[in-house]
Amino acid sequence: MALLARNINPLIIKLFKLFFFILISAVVGRALGDPYCWLSYEFVLEIGCLIHGAGELGAENIDDTYFYIDLVIVMGITAIIYLLTMKFIRKIRRE
């Protein structure tokens, strides 16, 4: 029975960390708001031409490009916040 309790504990910790990462990403995504407001249309066109090609850039592809850029930025900010938080928690637990 003790062996089972030792195996569940790391799984619970990993699930909590995953839930915490998803929670942070949801908060960051809501805080940033609509990417149409804070991303320049010219910048999105440049990135869209790189991703989809110059002749294939339509309205749907521009929307996809807004989504991809927003996703990368949100995941980047979330990863930084998550790593700093985990480092802070680790530092507190050592003391």
Backbone as a chain_set.jsonl record, in Angstrom:
{"seq": "MALLARNINPLIIKLFKLFFFILISAVVGRALGDPYCWLSYEFVLEIGCLIHGAGELGAENIDDTYFYIDLVIVMGITAIIYLLTMKFIRKIRRE", "coords": {"N": [[0.811, -1.192, 0.0], [1.983, 1.208, 0.723], [3.755, 1.56, -1.336], [2.089, 2.156, -3.473], [1.095, 4.66, -2.666], [3.401, 6.217, -2.84], [3.808, 6.286, -5.595], [1.586, 7.633, -6.572], [1.781, 10.216, -5.591], [3.876, 11.749, -7.07], [2.534, 11.85, -9.527], [0.239, 13.325, -8.942], [1.432, 15.753, -8.325], [2.556, 16.434, -10.831], [0.215, 16.671, -12.361], [-0.973, 18.823, -11.023], [0.905, 20.827, -11.64], [0.585, 20.954, -14.418], [-2.11, 21.793, -14.567], [-1.787, 24.268, -13.299], [-0.125, 25.601, -15.151], [-1.881, 25.751, -17.352], [-3.868, 27.343, -16.208], [-2.43, 29.738, -15.749], [-1.87, 30.394, -18.436], [-4.446, 30.879, -19.391], [-5.152, 33.135, -17.898], [-3.189, 34.969, -18.763], [-3.808, 35.074, -21.495], [-6.396, 36.194, -21.405], [-5.767, 38.622, -20.245], [-4.181, 39.888, -22.155], [-5.961, 40.316, -24.219], [-7.777, 41.034, -27.272], [-6.033, 40.086, -30.153], [-6.183, 41.566, -32.477], [-6.257, 44.161, -31.718], [-3.774, 44.825, -30.55], [-1.776, 43.973, -32.257], [0.021, 44.917, -35.111], [-1.334, 45.383, -38.33], [0.255, 45.395, -40.63], [2.545, 44.088, -39.739], [1.483, 41.548, -39.247], [0.78, 40.857, -41.85], [3.347, 40.629, -42.988], [4.419, 38.446, -41.54], [2.49, 36.554, -42.242], [2.963, 36.311, -44.982], [5.428, 35.045, -44.855], [4.735, 32.614, -43.639], [2.534, 31.479, -45.135], [3.009, 32.128, -47.768], [3.358, 34.499, -50.458], [1.372, 34.654, -52.511], [-0.742, 33.246, -51.472], [-2.124, 34.498, -49.461], [-4.923, 35.18, -47.809], [-8.061, 36.25, -46.327], [-8.759, 34.313, -44.421], [-6.294, 33.099, -43.942], [-4.928, 35.253, -42.846], [-6.324, 35.589, -40.463], [-5.616, 33.14, -39.286], [-2.887, 33.623, -38.989], [-2.891, 35.737, -37.128], [-3.848, 34.248, -34.965], [-1.752, 32.336, -34.611], [0.454, 33.99, -33.967], [-0.503, 35.201, -31.629], [-0.803, 32.919, -30.01], [1.872, 32.032, -29.752], [3.012, 34.221, -28.399], [1.463, 34.306, -26.025], [2.058, 31.75, -24.937], [4.798, 32.037, -24.581], [4.998, 34.151, -22.661], [3.569, 32.915, -20.626], [5.216, 30.706, -20.079], [7.496, 31.985, -19.059], [6.45, 33.227, -16.729], [5.571, 30.925, -15.376], [8.0, 29.483, -14.988], [9.446, 31.31, -13.391], [7.745, 31.385, -11.161], [7.852, 28.689, -10.275], [10.559, 28.554, -9.636], [10.642, 30.419, -7.561], [8.947, 29.154, -5.682], [10.437, 26.837, -5.193], [12.664, 28.013, -4.0], [11.53, 29.082, -1.668], [10.748, 26.719, -0.394], [13.198, 25.574, 0.238], [14.191, 27.149, 2.27]], "CA": [[0.0, 0.0, 0.0], [2.866, 2.374, 0.778], [4.333, 1.715, -2.671], [1.079, 2.836, -4.279], [1.038, 6.062, -2.245], [4.582, 6.899, -3.368], [3.657, 6.454, -7.034], [0.517, 8.58, -6.857], [2.207, 11.554, -5.215], [4.468, 12.497, -8.196], [1.52, 12.048, -10.557], [-0.601, 14.435, -8.504], [2.232, 16.97, -8.469], [2.643, 16.746, -12.266], [-1.1, 17.143, -12.796], [-1.147, 20.16, -10.478], [1.743, 21.731, -12.424], [-0.077, 21.119, -15.713], [-3.283, 22.64, -14.325], [-1.285, 25.606, -12.988], [0.323, 26.182, -16.413], [-3.086, 26.071, -18.134], [-4.506, 28.474, -15.539], [-1.644, 30.936, -16.055], [-2.054, 30.745, -19.845], [-5.782, 31.46, -19.538], [-5.109, 34.486, -17.335], [-2.388, 35.804, -19.664], [-4.582, 35.26, -22.72], [-7.481, 37.142, -21.146], [-5.195, 39.931, -19.937], [-3.701, 40.51, -23.389], [-7.118, 40.765, -24.994], [-7.911, 40.705, -28.679], [-4.782, 40.385, -30.866], [-6.421, 42.545, -33.535], [-6.047, 45.495, -31.146], [-2.391, 45.114, -30.186], [-0.848, 43.572, -33.315], [-0.049, 45.736, -36.308], [-1.785, 44.644, -39.509], [1.402, 45.245, -41.541], [3.389, 43.039, -39.166], [0.805, 40.269, -39.477], [0.925, 40.56, -43.279], [4.719, 40.172, -43.209], [4.528, 37.088, -40.993], [1.617, 35.716, -43.059], [3.675, 36.007, -46.233], [6.468, 34.061, -44.535], [4.131, 31.314, -43.308], [1.65, 30.93, -46.163], [3.442, 32.49, -49.113], [2.813, 35.794, -50.885], [0.171, 34.511, -53.323], [-1.775, 32.479, -50.769], [-2.552, 35.239, -48.28], [-6.305, 35.646, -47.857], [-8.629, 36.655, -45.034], [-8.672, 33.196, -43.475], [-4.894, 32.924, -43.583], [-4.564, 36.361, -41.962], [-6.868, 35.224, -39.159], [-4.748, 32.086, -38.765], [-1.625, 34.238, -38.592], [-3.165, 36.403, -35.857], [-3.939, 33.207, -33.94], [-0.429, 31.758, -34.365], [1.278, 34.973, -33.264], [-1.064, 35.322, -30.286], [-0.485, 31.694, -29.283], [3.295, 32.036, -29.428], [3.259, 35.246, -27.378], [0.844, 33.872, -24.765], [2.827, 30.627, -24.392], [6.084, 32.56, -24.126], [4.791, 34.872, -21.4], [3.16, 31.924, -19.64], [6.388, 29.92, -19.695], [8.345, 32.822, -18.201], [5.782, 33.352, -15.423], [5.577, 29.599, -14.747], [9.353, 29.16, -14.533], [9.763, 32.179, -12.258], [6.948, 30.941, -10.021], [8.402, 27.432, -9.775], [11.839, 28.875, -9.013], [10.318, 31.078, -6.305], [8.418, 28.13, -4.772], [11.574, 26.001, -4.813], [13.499, 28.8, -3.092], [10.81, 29.155, -0.392], [10.761, 25.396, 0.256], [14.539, 25.3, 0.758], [14.437, 27.928, 3.497]], "C": [[0.861, 1.267, 0.0], [3.5, 2.631, -0.582], [3.362, 2.455, -3.591], [1.001, 4.325, -3.934], [2.234, 6.843, -2.768], [4.461, 7.151, -4.863], [2.581, 7.47, -7.401], [0.98, 10.008, -6.6], [2.89, 12.309, -6.358], [3.47, 12.756, -9.326], [0.613, 13.221, -10.197], [0.146, 15.752, -8.661], [2.334, 17.379, -9.932], [1.312, 17.255, -12.804], [-1.381, 18.552, -12.268], [-0.33, 21.175, -11.271], [1.134, 21.992, -13.796], [-1.298, 22.028, -15.58], [-2.858, 24.076, -14.055], [-0.818, 26.313, -14.256], [-0.871, 26.6, -17.269], [-3.81, 27.272, -17.532], [-3.756, 29.777, -15.824], [-1.859, 31.357, -17.503], [-3.432, 31.352, -20.092], [-5.804, 32.895, -19.019], [-4.334, 35.421, -18.256], [-3.158, 36.085, -20.956], [-5.716, 36.259, -22.547], [-6.935, 38.546, -20.894], [-4.708, 40.637, -21.199], [-4.845, 41.019, -24.254], [-7.047, 40.324, -26.451], [-6.623, 41.041, -29.435], [-4.957, 41.38, -32.003], [-6.158, 43.969, -33.03], [-4.57, 45.804, -30.923], [-1.354, 44.604, -31.174], [-1.067, 44.447, -34.542], [-0.442, 44.87, -37.506], [-0.632, 44.414, -40.487], [2.341, 44.154, -41.057], [2.784, 41.662, -39.422], [0.888, 39.879, -40.954], [2.316, 40.039, -43.595], [4.897, 38.728, -42.734], [3.668, 36.126, -41.811], [2.25, 35.358, -44.381], [4.775, 34.987, -46.005], [5.883, 32.669, -44.307], [3.412, 30.704, -44.504], [2.127, 31.183, -47.589], [2.723, 33.743, -49.578], [1.505, 35.652, -51.654], [-0.986, 33.845, -52.614], [-2.365, 33.211, -49.576], [-3.952, 35.802, -48.488], [-6.788, 35.973, -46.459], [-8.506, 35.543, -43.998], [-7.235, 32.971, -43.028], [-4.402, 34.053, -42.677], [-5.101, 36.094, -40.56], [-6.031, 34.127, -38.505], [-3.426, 32.662, -38.268], [-1.786, 35.006, -37.288], [-3.196, 35.384, -34.725], [-2.562, 32.643, -33.603], [0.457, 32.713, -33.583], [0.802, 35.127, -31.822], [-0.712, 34.107, -29.443], [0.979, 31.657, -28.856], [3.597, 33.046, -28.322], [2.681, 34.826, -26.027], [1.639, 32.724, -24.147], [4.204, 31.081, -23.9], [5.977, 33.27, -22.786], [4.413, 33.895, -20.298], [4.353, 31.101, -19.166], [7.306, 30.711, -18.773], [7.74, 32.95, -16.807], [5.826, 32.028, -14.675], [6.958, 29.258, -14.196], [9.764, 30.029, -13.349], [9.0, 31.765, -11.001], [7.496, 29.655, -9.426], [9.754, 27.653, -9.088], [11.618, 29.526, -7.648], [9.809, 30.068, -5.275], [9.546, 27.228, -4.285], [12.472, 26.719, -3.798], [12.842, 28.892, -1.707], [10.877, 27.82, 0.332], [12.126, 25.053, 0.825], [14.794, 26.008, 2.081], [13.683, 27.419, 4.676]], "O": [[0.52, 2.264, -0.635], [3.756, 3.779, -0.944], [3.78, 3.288, -4.395], [0.856, 5.159, -4.828], [2.098, 8.018, -3.107], [4.978, 8.156, -5.351], [2.67, 8.103, -8.453], [0.598, 10.919, -7.335], [2.507, 13.452, -6.608], [3.558, 13.778, -10.006], [0.261, 14.022, -11.063], [-0.434, 16.754, -9.079], [2.209, 18.563, -10.244], [1.287, 18.177, -13.62], [-1.957, 19.379, -12.975], [-0.816, 22.271, -11.548], [1.161, 23.122, -14.284], [-1.493, 22.931, -16.393], [-3.502, 25.009, -14.535], [-1.083, 27.503, -14.426], [-0.869, 27.687, -17.847], [-4.311, 28.125, -18.265], [-4.377, 30.802, -16.107], [-2.016, 32.546, -17.782], [-3.568, 32.251, -20.922], [-6.41, 33.771, -19.636], [-4.77, 36.545, -18.506], [-3.154, 37.213, -21.45], [-5.971, 37.076, -23.432], [-7.555, 39.538, -21.278], [-4.813, 41.86, -21.3], [-4.713, 42.033, -24.94], [-6.351, 39.372, -26.802], [-6.161, 42.18, -29.365], [-3.98, 41.979, -32.452], [-5.871, 44.87, -33.819], [-4.157, 46.951, -31.093], [-0.158, 44.785, -30.949], [-2.202, 44.684, -34.956], [0.062, 43.759, -37.669], [-0.55, 43.353, -41.107], [2.874, 43.384, -41.857], [3.496, 40.721, -39.772], [1.049, 38.702, -41.274], [2.461, 39.107, -44.385], [5.459, 37.896, -43.446], [4.079, 34.99, -42.05], [2.1, 34.234, -44.86], [5.031, 34.149, -46.87], [6.463, 31.668, -44.728], [3.649, 29.547, -44.851], [1.683, 30.508, -48.518], [1.605, 34.02, -49.143], [0.603, 36.467, -51.463], [-2.11, 33.877, -53.113], [-3.045, 32.595, -48.755], [-4.15, 36.762, -49.233], [-6.003, 35.972, -45.51], [-8.187, 35.8, -42.837], [-6.987, 32.683, -41.857], [-3.542, 33.826, -41.825], [-4.409, 36.347, -39.573], [-5.767, 34.179, -37.304], [-2.908, 32.231, -37.238], [-0.911, 34.939, -36.425], [-2.639, 35.623, -33.653], [-2.236, 32.486, -32.427], [1.136, 32.302, -32.642], [1.615, 35.178, -30.899], [-0.356, 34.253, -28.274], [1.288, 31.291, -27.722], [4.362, 32.747, -27.405], [3.34, 34.975, -24.998], [1.871, 32.728, -22.939], [4.712, 30.559, -22.908], [6.772, 33.021, -21.88], [4.877, 34.024, -19.166], [4.481, 30.831, -17.972], [7.837, 30.162, -17.808], [8.446, 32.797, -15.81], [6.089, 32.004, -13.473], [7.075, 28.795, -13.061], [10.371, 29.531, -12.401], [9.551, 31.793, -9.901], [7.598, 29.533, -8.206], [10.055, 27.013, -8.08], [12.326, 29.219, -6.69], [10.204, 30.127, -4.111], [9.608, 26.891, -3.103], [12.974, 26.104, -2.857], [13.527, 28.789, -0.689], [11.045, 27.789, 1.551], [12.211, 24.311, 1.804], [15.541, 25.505, 2.92], [13.795, 27.976, 5.768]]}, "num_chains": 1, "name": "protein.A"}
